[in-house]
Amino acid sequence: MKALSIKQSWANLIAEGEKTIETRKWATDYRGSILIVSSRSPKIDLAGFALAIADVVYCRPMTLQDETTAHCRVYPNAYAWVLQNIRKIQPFAVRGKLGLYDVEMP
């Protein structure tokens, strides 16, 4: 499954369904299910674990209207990765990487 590492506390917010836009300085053509992996840093609860699966349904330049659901302010060259159908999973350890990467599901 495709995976994306996200820093805390944003990874937890996605897993809870409170953050439905992830922002990056790069766009993606990928659409479909993605594993949400919590980065190992900073070291807070569940750092270094897969937490949820979400569907990437759209990617576009970030706008001011995205700030609330992205839980961050617009920044230069930001892209909004629109997430839907977020579902929590039983957490399992994952060694994260940069960019989109593949993870074998247990």
C-alpha positions in Angstrom: 0.0 0.0 0.0 1.2 3.5 -0.7 2.2 5.4 2.5 3.0 9.0 3.5 4.8 10.0 6.7 3.3 12.9 8.5 4.7 14.7 11.6 2.8 14.7 14.8 0.4 16.1 15.9 -1.0 16.3 12.4 -0.9 12.5 11.9 -3.1 12.0 14.9 -5.5 14.8 13.7 -5.9 12.9 10.4 -6.5 9.6 12.1 -9.2 11.3 14.2 -10.8 12.8 11.0 -10.2 16.3 12.2 -7.6 17.1 9.5 -8.9 16.3 6.0 -6.3 18.2 4.0 -2.6 17.4 4.2 -0.2 20.0 2.7 3.0 19.5 0.9 5.4 21.6 -1.3 4.9 19.0 -4.1 1.8 17.8 -5.9 0.8 14.2 -6.6 -1.1 12.5 -9.4 -1.7 9.6 -7.1 -5.4 8.9 -6.2 -6.5 6.1 -4.0 -5.9 4.7 -0.6 -2.9 5.8 1.4 -1.5 4.7 4.7 -1.0 7.6 7.2 2.3 7.0 9.1 3.3 9.1 12.1 6.9 10.4 11.8 9.3 9.3 14.6 9.8 12.9 15.4 8.7 14.6 17.5 8.5 11.8 20.0 4.9 11.8 21.1 2.3 9.0 21.3 2.4 6.6 18.4 5.4 8.2 16.7 6.7 5.8 14.1 3.4 3.9 13.6 0.8 3.6 10.9 -2.4 5.1 12.2 -5.0 5.2 9.5 -5.9 4.7 5.9 -7.4 7.6 3.9 -8.3 8.1 0.3 -6.5 10.8 -1.7 -9.2 12.2 -3.9 -7.7 15.5 -5.2 -4.6 17.5 -5.2 -4.5 21.3 -5.9 -2.8 24.5 -4.8 -3.7 25.3 -1.2 -6.0 28.3 -0.7 -7.0 30.4 2.3 -10.2 28.4 2.6 -8.1 25.3 3.3 -6.5 26.6 6.5 -9.1 25.3 8.9 -9.2 21.7 7.6 -5.4 21.7 7.0 -4.7 22.9 10.5 -2.0 25.3 9.1 -1.7 28.6 7.3 -1.2 28.9 3.6 2.5 28.9 2.7 4.4 29.5 -0.6 4.0 26.7 -3.1 1.7 24.6 -0.8 -0.4 21.9 -2.3 -3.6 20.6 -0.7 -3.9 16.8 -0.7 -7.7 16.3 -0.1 -8.4 13.3 2.1 -11.7 11.4 2.4 -13.0 8.2 3.9 -10.4 8.3 6.8 -10.5 5.1 8.9 -8.4 4.3 11.9 -6.5 1.1 11.9 -4.8 -1.0 14.6 -1.4 0.8 14.8 1.7 -1.0 13.7 5.3 0.1 13.5 6.6 1.5 10.2 9.9 2.9 9.2 9.0 6.1 7.4 10.6 7.6 4.3 10.3 10.8 2.3 7.7 11.1 -0.4 5.2 8.3 -1.2 6.5 4.9 -0.5 5.2 1.3 -0.3 4.4 -0.5 2.9 3.5 -4.2 3.3 0.3 -4.4 5.3 0.3 -6.9 8.2 
